């Protein structure tokens, strides 16, 4: 949700998956899941996101909001 890849109305893992599948080719779904999971685990963490070192700053609306 922080990256705004899915709308706020997606509140369950299943609804997030369905929303993302609209934009990710079927052949890339598994790899994309893995990459998003690792991004959330190590970079975009819930308590202390590492925004300054994130490679997705240019597309992250949360980064833009925090930046000022």
C-alpha positions, 0 to 999 in steps of 0.5 A: 500500500505504501507504494500505491500499487493497489488501491486502499480498498484492497484489504486482504492478501487475495484482493491485493494479489488480484489487483496486482495481477491486472498489471503483471504478466502471468509469467512474472507473477511468482518472481514479482511476488518474491521481489515485492516480499523482499522489498517489504522485508528489507527496504520498505519495512513497516516501522523504519522504512529505508526510503533514502536507499530505496530504488523505487523513490521515483514511483513511490508516493509515500516517499514524495509525501515524506520528502516534503 
